[in-house]
């Protein structure tokens, strides 16, 4: 139990420490690293040109940036929809230092609204910014918007009097107990999705019958989203209005896609990360183009686009200033008309979907929702979750979906006490506060072969996971046109590199200021011989008939990701390589997991976090291939030692041939 004002002020202090840590880290990286080094770290994209400009949602100028090279694909990078970036002139390496510093300060800020293999689309932040020209590069900046909205939510809570506190808010803080389940509310419940299994049905009943909070615990592959969609449909059928949130655009878009076939009046706030029709048709960006108001908005938008074209063609300074004056007036008219259109759309929607920080925008300031649903709650800072909960009209019910045994939110601050407090999510705290009685477990998973599932189930989920019918015994050899070989007929393979033949290396850097740094400046780790083992296994699978697009190679270390991409991308363009963290929520027929760590000190670094390894080992459907040094990894604590023992007893254990490693792939 905690007083509301104490809780809110404590959260504000944590938010500020995290914000300062991100700003300091970003500033240090930008000042210390050259553009090429930033690109290598996934924080920048170089050698870009403007491919086109137009007017986007909110009257913002949208700039399409494309690669200058003959290859249309952009280089590997870590920029995502919603990232705050700076577009800068790319100077030659021989340019004077003062000139380079001036170019940095002259960057144009914007927000990434779309990411494809060949293009970055960025909405310019300031109305008066002119679209850039020439050779350009883009670098990620600290995002202050989310912190501002978290702080605003906490300040509202801090000022809330006892009479203003809803029953839900009091339960969330332990000032009240969760109400009893109303079994009569689900006595004759008819499920709209008849394919739900028994544990999913129990979870839906639980969510509908609770008067205030319910936690739906969905381990990997257990159909958490199907359960969430059924909850939304049932709530709407009861004439309740629902706000659905997630920590990322991708998490929200996934729900929009699954919900769209049911013709529920809904709207997606913000910029969808994926431009599938099922998402676009419900986004404000498209909805504001239709209907009477939308037509008028569209006419103003068209006039703005035509004015932008005139700007790009003229070189006369006076004429350009006059055209930008016209743009300023058009933007004012556009915003007024668009806002009215948006208000009508949001007010008429039974379901509104947004990211957690997106729920803090002006669109929802005066809206009332009966139920708030938060997906992937264990990837969210608790303060983020309070953004939709602190709206002027507080909801009466909160449904949380997630898995607190997978990766927590990324924490920047290095202050141990603050980091620990920030890593404690709303899901974690409510479980500790109110006990297992507020939680329902989904226990049938439909992703993994039974052997792949077994260790995470026993070690993390009390042995309660069950492999669904149809997945328990499926193997790679059962895929169409795949041969039955020693590499396709087993579910778990462990390439044990114990010994000194596959040593790890710190990421190469020519910048002494990076040595010993933490955060984004930390030396990542790589293991060249492990990449060869990975490459040989990929080759064996592809030669047996497995499609490269059905395989993913993942690793906890960005330096290893870069090395793997260099080795494999050209040979297998459709093969996906990436970090374990970036692959959460994803799946492939075959996953190759490179653990990297192999050293005399038996130091495993952040491999100790069982939640990270849980993500890595639960991505595959038919085969998990682990490459690592059992002698080093087993020293990383009980979870890792237990896993190494389990692999030795249950996987097909293989040992690399040193001569073959010397030959390469």
WOSULRA-V854932 format. One record per helix or strand. SS is the DSSP state (h for helix, s for strand). FROM is the first residue (numbers start at 1). LEN is the number of residues. Records with the same first field share a line. If there is no record, write none. Layout:
SS=FROM-LEN ; FROM-LEN
This chain:
h=4-29 ; 35-6 ; 57-3 ; 97-9 ; 144-15 ; 162-3 ; 167-6 ; 183-4 ; 198-12 ; 224-14 ; 249-14 ; 277-4 ; 284-4 ; 291-23 ; 317-31 ; 358-3 ; 362-3 ; 377-3 ; 382-8 ; 416-8 ; 426-9 ; 436-3 ; 450-11 ; 476-3 ; 512-3 ; 519-3 ; 528-16 ; 548-3 ; 558-11 ; 581-3 ; 605-4 ; 610-8 ; 630-4 ; 638-13 ; 658-6
s=44-12 ; 61-7 ; 84-6 ; 108-8 ; 119-6 ; 136-5 ; 213-6 ; 242-5 ; 266-3 ; 283-1 ; 351-5 ; 368-1 ; 371-4 ; 393-1 ; 397-6 ; 439-4 ; 444-2 ; 466-2 ; 492-5 ; 505-2 ; 525-2 ; 551-5 ; 576-4 ; 588-7 ; 620-9 ; 652-3
